[in-house]
Amino acid sequence: MSETEVIVKGYANNFATAITANVTFAENQSYLIEQSDLIKTESKSANLKLYLEEGNLWLRKKYGFNSRWAMNAYAKSMYDEFFNNFQHRRKFRIII
């Protein structure tokens, strides 16, 4: 949800977010999958479990949300508020 947090902060500061298919990101997980002991980290399954647990704890502690759905709803409300404040940009909305 850290990406969503950046988007929300942008809307809160009167910045829009653009969505494009021209930028991609991929994580190379080969070390995590094949050599977790070498890099002194948890296995992939343990790593995923911690990722989800710590992410949910972060949402609760920082924002008071109990799920990613609550964070997404908050982001959607900030999105709507942005376009309410900048009526001349409404033609760029992708969510109506």
C-alpha positions in Angstrom: 0.0 0.0 0.0 3.0 2.3 0.0 2.3 3.2 -3.6 -1.3 4.1 -2.6 0.1 6.2 0.2 2.2 8.3 -2.2 -0.8 8.8 -4.5 -3.0 9.9 -1.6 -0.3 12.3 -0.4 -0.1 13.8 -3.9 -3.9 14.3 -4.0 -3.8 15.9 -0.5 -1.2 18.4 -1.8 -3.1 19.2 -5.1 -1.0 16.9 -7.3 -2.6 14.5 -9.7 -1.4 10.9 -10.4 -0.9 9.7 -14.0 -1.3 6.1 -14.9 0.7 4.7 -17.8 1.7 1.3 -19.3 5.0 2.7 -20.3 6.7 2.1 -16.9 7.1 -1.3 -15.4 8.7 -2.6 -12.2 9.7 -6.2 -11.5 11.5 -7.6 -8.5 14.2 -10.2 -9.0 13.2 -12.8 -6.4 15.8 -15.4 -7.4 18.0 -14.9 -4.4 15.0 -15.0 -2.1 13.7 -18.2 -3.7 17.0 -20.0 -4.2 19.5 -18.7 -1.6 17.6 -17.2 1.3 20.1 -18.7 3.7 23.0 -17.1 1.8 21.5 -13.6 2.1 20.4 -14.3 5.6 16.7 -13.7 5.2 13.5 -15.8 5.6 12.3 -18.2 2.9 9.9 -16.9 0.3 6.8 -18.2 2.1 8.0 -16.8 5.4 8.9 -13.5 3.8 5.4 -13.2 2.2 3.8 -13.9 5.5 5.8 -11.2 7.3 5.2 -8.8 4.4 1.4 -9.2 4.8 1.5 -9.1 8.6 3.8 -6.1 8.8 1.8 -4.3 6.0 -1.5 -4.8 7.9 0.1 -3.6 11.1 1.4 -0.5 9.3 -2.0 0.3 7.9 -3.6 0.0 11.4 -0.9 1.9 13.2 -0.4 4.7 10.7 -3.9 5.2 9.4 -6.2 3.2 11.6 -7.3 1.0 8.7 -8.1 -2.7 9.2 -7.7 -3.7 5.5 -6.3 -2.6 2.2 -9.9 -2.0 1.1 -10.2 0.8 3.7 -7.0 2.3 2.3 -8.2 2.0 -1.2 -11.5 3.6 -0.2 -9.6 6.5 1.4 -7.5 6.9 -1.8 -10.7 6.9 -3.9 -12.2 9.7 -1.7 -9.0 11.7 -2.1 -9.2 11.1 -5.9 -12.8 12.4 -6.0 -11.9 15.4 -3.8 -9.1 16.3 -6.2 -11.5 16.4 -9.1 -14.1 18.3 -7.1 -11.4 21.0 -6.4 -10.1 21.1 -10.0 -13.2 20.9 -12.1 -11.3 21.9 -15.2 -9.3 18.6 -14.9 -12.4 16.3 -14.8 -11.9 15.3 -18.4 -8.9 13.3 -17.2 -10.8 11.1 -14.7 -10.6 7.4 -15.3 -12.9 6.5 -12.4 -16.3 8.2 -12.5 
